[in-house]
């Protein structure tokens, strides 16, 4: 299917200072768009890291940053003239979503999404792209998992992302909001959040500490390199996918043990592995059917797991040494 290219326009990116959001802003700026980045800087990791994420975007004359809490602030002031809204803001993480932290997930993932959607009721928008998660599937019974699979989240985080998906399509059906939802499968790469597995694995390798593995390490994940996730996100803003949910996955699923083996080979460091009990809410396996993305977005993941890990390792070492320069995102390696 031929995918129409998103023509230069004014776009809004919520969660702009985050891992995926900052990469998305840079891609949109490179494509000639005027980008309004929105972030509240109230995540659970330090603000300085998120500020560094935005250094590339802030150097561009077509980028502006608005610091606003979508749930409680005046988000309408950032919307005039916008034709596309990419909604990436939210509280991530499966394990912290249990217990007293649940209120934060409801506020950031459900309430904030509803407030943003309410603000868009009277905006002449070409597309609203919602960033959802593979966590909505829970322990899927079939792999690769198709978008038609009944979602059965097994974590509070996954439940809040599914609720936000439903809200998105409620506003589409009632107010003709041209919306689509993307289910990301474990995105990794430079600027990955410090709580995410690959970043913590690399930290432990360099510091000669135990790599903590929840379970036996034979659980599988579909890992998606950040530039591939961004490419699919941009294409969803112009393709004929209004009203649809689309998986974005890296094209293969591997065990956590294999990831650590690959990191050992790339780093030439020996991992110290410490196995912990499996964490509640973590699915045993995830795997994406990406036929819809191929057919509807003319999209294909291009960066192999090994190449993506190599790039993230280079970026990680640079950040540890005080350099914030990321490796080039323009060198996709065929599988």
C-alpha positions in Angstrom: 0.0 0.0 0.0 1.3 3.5 -0.9 1.7 5.6 2.2 1.2 9.3 1.8 4.0 11.4 3.3 3.1 13.8 6.1 3.6 17.3 4.6 5.3 20.0 6.6 2.8 21.4 9.1 2.4 22.4 12.8 2.5 19.4 15.1 2.3 18.9 18.8 4.2 16.2 20.7 3.2 15.4 24.2 5.9 13.8 26.3 8.4 15.5 24.2 11.3 15.3 26.7 10.9 11.6 27.1 12.8 8.8 25.5 10.7 8.2 22.4 9.2 11.7 22.4 12.6 13.5 22.0 13.6 11.2 19.1 10.2 11.9 17.5 10.6 15.7 17.8 14.0 15.5 16.1 12.6 13.4 13.2 9.7 15.8 12.7 12.0 18.8 12.7 14.3 17.1 10.2 11.2 16.5 8.0 10.4 20.3 8.0 7.6 20.5 10.6 7.0 23.2 13.2 7.1 21.2 16.4 5.5 22.2 19.7 6.9 20.0 22.4 4.8 19.5 25.6 6.2 18.1 28.8 5.6 18.5 32.6 9.0 17.3 33.7 7.4 15.5 36.6 8.5 11.9 35.7 10.2 9.7 38.3 13.7 10.2 37.0 15.7 13.4 37.1 14.8 16.5 35.1 18.4 17.0 34.0 18.2 13.8 32.0 15.1 14.9 30.2 16.5 18.3 29.6 19.5 16.6 27.8 17.1 14.6 25.7 15.8 17.9 24.2 19.2 19.4 23.4 18.9 18.4 19.7 15.4 19.7 19.3 16.0 22.9 21.2 18.8 23.8 18.8 16.3 23.9 16.0 14.5 27.2 15.2 11.2 25.4 14.4 10.9 23.9 17.9 9.2 25.4 20.9 8.7 23.8 24.3 5.7 24.3 26.5 5.9 23.1 30.1 2.4 22.1 31.1 0.6 19.3 32.9 -2.0 18.0 30.5 -4.3 16.8 33.2 -4.3 20.0 35.4 -2.9 22.8 33.2 -4.2 24.8 30.3 -3.3 22.6 27.4 -5.6 24.5 25.0 -3.0 27.3 24.7 -0.5 25.0 22.9 -3.1 23.7 20.3 -3.9 26.7 18.0 -2.8 26.0 14.4 -1.8 22.3 15.1 -2.8 19.8 12.5 -1.4 16.7 14.1 -1.1 15.7 17.7 1.2 12.9 18.8 0.2 11.9 22.3 3.2 10.1 23.9 3.0 11.6 27.5 2.2 9.2 30.3 3.5 7.3 33.2 5.4 4.2 32.0 6.5 1.0 33.8 4.8 -2.2 34.7 6.4 -3.0 38.1 5.9 0.4 39.8 2.2 0.5 38.8 1.1 -1.7 41.7 0.2 -0.3 45.2 0.1 3.3 46.1 1.7 4.5 42.8 -1.5 3.5 40.9 -3.0 7.0 41.5 -0.2 8.5 39.4 -0.9 6.1 36.6 -4.6 7.0 36.6 -3.7 10.7 36.6 -1.0 10.6 33.9 -2.4 7.9 31.6 -6.2 8.2 31.9 -7.1 11.6 33.2 -4.5 13.4 31.2 -5.6 11.7 28.0 -9.2 12.6 28.6 -8.3 16.3 29.3 -6.3 16.4 26.1 -9.1 14.8 24.0 -11.6 17.2 25.5 -9.4 20.1 24.5 -9.3 18.8 20.9 -13.1 18.6 20.4 -13.2 21.9 18.5 -9.7 21.7 16.9 -9.6 21.2 13.1 -7.2 18.3 13.4 -5.9 16.1 10.6 -4.7 13.3 12.9 -4.4 12.3 16.5 -1.9 9.5 17.1 -2.0 7.8 20.5 1.1 5.9 21.8 -0.2 2.7 23.4 1.6 -0.3 24.6 1.9 -4.1 24.0 1.2 -4.4 27.7 -2.5 -4.2 26.9 -2.3 -7.8 25.5 -1.1 -9.3 28.8 -0.3 -13.0 28.4 -1.5 -13.4 24.9 -2.4 -16.9 23.8 -1.2 -16.6 20.2 2.2 -15.4 18.8 2.7 -13.3 16.8 -0.1 -11.4 18.4 -2.5 -9.6 16.0 -4.3 -6.4 16.8 -7.6 -8.3 16.7 -6.6 -10.3 19.8 -8.8 -9.5 22.8 -6.7 -7.3 25.2 -6.3 -8.8 28.6 -3.8 -6.7 30.6 -2.2 -8.3 33.6 -0.8 -5.1 35.2 -2.3 -1.8 36.4 -0.1 0.0 33.8 -1.5 -2.1 30.9 -5.0 -1.5 32.2 -4.5 2.3 32.2 -3.0 2.3 28.6 -6.0 0.2 27.4 -8.4 2.7 29.1 -6.7 5.5 27.3 -7.0 3.7 24.0 -10.7 3.3 24.6 -11.1 7.0 25.5 -9.3 7.9 22.3 -11.9 6.0 20.2 -14.8 7.2 22.3 -13.9 10.8 21.2 -13.4 9.6 17.7 -16.9 8.1 17.5 -18.6 11.0 19.2 -16.7 14.0 17.9 -15.1 12.8 14.7 -11.6 13.0 16.0 -9.4 11.4 13.4 -7.5 9.1 15.7 -5.3 6.0 15.5 -3.5 4.1 18.3 -0.1 2.4 18.1 0.9 -0.4 20.3 4.7 -0.2 20.9 6.6 -3.4 21.7 9.5 -2.8 24.1 11.3 0.2 22.5 15.0 0.6 23.2 18.0 2.7 22.0 19.9 5.8 23.0 18.2 7.9 25.7 16.3 4.9 27.0 14.8 5.6 30.5 17.2 4.6 33.3 14.6 2.2 34.8 14.4 0.1 31.6 16.2 -3.2 31.2 18.8 -2.5 28.6 20.0 0.7 30.4 20.2 -1.1 33.7 22.0 -4.0 32.2 24.6 -1.7 30.7 25.0 0.1 34.0 25.6 -3.2 35.8 28.1 -4.4 33.2 30.2 -1.2 33.4 30.2 -1.2 37.2 30.7 -4.9 37.5 27.5 -5.3 39.5 24.9 -8.1 39.3 22.4 -7.9 36.4 19.1 -8.6 38.0 16.9 -10.8 35.9 13.3 -11.4 36.9 12.6 -15.0 36.4 14.7 -17.6 34.5 15.6 -15.2 31.6 13.9 -17.4 29.1 11.0 -15.1 28.8 10.8 -13.5 25.3 10.2 -10.0 24.2 9.7 -8.2 20.9 12.3 -5.5 21.0 11.9 -2.4 18.7 14.6 0.1 18.0 13.6 3.7 18.6 14.1 5.0 15.1 11.9 2.2 13.8 9.2 3.1 16.3 9.5 6.8 15.4 9.2 6.0 11.7 6.0 4.1 12.2 4.6 6.8 14.4 5.3 9.5 11.7 3.7 7.4 9.0 0.6 6.8 11.1 -0.1 10.5 10.9 -0.8 10.5 7.2 -1.7 6.9 6.3 -5.3 5.8 5.9 -5.6 4.3 9.4 -8.2 6.4 11.2 -10.0 4.3 13.7 -7.4 1.5 13.7 -5.0 0.0 16.2 -1.6 -0.9 14.8 1.3 -2.9 16.3 4.9 -1.6 16.0 7.4 -4.4 16.7 11.0 -5.0 15.9 10.3 -8.1 13.7 11.6 -10.8 16.0 11.3 -11.9 19.6 14.3 -13.1 21.7 14.9 -14.2 25.3 16.3 -11.9 27.9 19.2 -14.3 28.3 20.1 -13.9 24.6 20.0 -10.1 25.0 22.6 -10.3 27.8 24.7 -12.7 25.7 24.7 -10.2 22.9 25.6 -7.3 25.2 28.5 -9.4 26.6 29.8 -9.9 23.0 29.4 -6.2 22.1 31.0 -4.9 25.3 33.6 -7.6 25.8 32.6 -7.6 29.4 31.4 -10.6 31.4 27.9 -10.3 33.0 27.2 -11.3 36.6 23.7 -12.6 36.5 21.4 -12.7 39.5 18.0 -14.3 39.1 15.1 -12.9 41.1 11.5 -14.2 41.3 9.3 -13.3 38.3 7.6 -10.0 38.8 3.8 -9.7 38.9 2.4 -8.1 35.8 5.3 -9.1 33.5 4.0 -11.3 30.7 6.0 -14.5 29.9 6.2 -13.7 26.2 5.4 -10.8 23.8 5.5 -11.0 20.1 4.0 -8.6 17.5 2.2 -9.4 14.3 3.3 -6.4 12.1 1.4 -7.2 9.0 -1.0 -4.3 9.6 1.9 -1.9 9.8 3.5 -3.3 6.7 0.2 -3.1 4.7 -1.3 0.1 6.1 1.8 2.2 6.8 4.2 0.8 4.2 6.5 0.3 7.3 9.2 -2.2 8.0 11.6 -2.4 11.0 15.1 -1.9 9.7 17.4 -2.1 12.6 18.4 -5.5 13.9 18.6 -6.2 17.6 22.4 -6.6 17.5 22.9 -3.3 15.6 20.5 -1.5 17.9 22.2 -2.8 21.0 25.5 -1.7 19.6 24.2 1.8 19.0 22.7 2.0 22.4 26.0 0.8 24.0 28.0 3.5 22.1 25.5 6.1 23.3 25.6 4.8 26.8 29.4 5.0 27.0 29.4 8.5 25.6 26.9 9.6 28.2 28.9 8.0 31.0 32.0 9.9 29.8 30.1 13.2 29.6 29.5 13.3 25.9 25.9 13.6 24.9 26.4 13.0 21.2 24.2 10.1 20.0 25.3 7.7 17.2 23.8 8.3 13.8 20.2 7.2 13.4 20.7 7.1 9.6 22.5 3.8 9.3 19.8 1.1 9.4 21.3 -2.4 9.0 19.2 -5.0 7.1 18.5 -8.2 8.9 
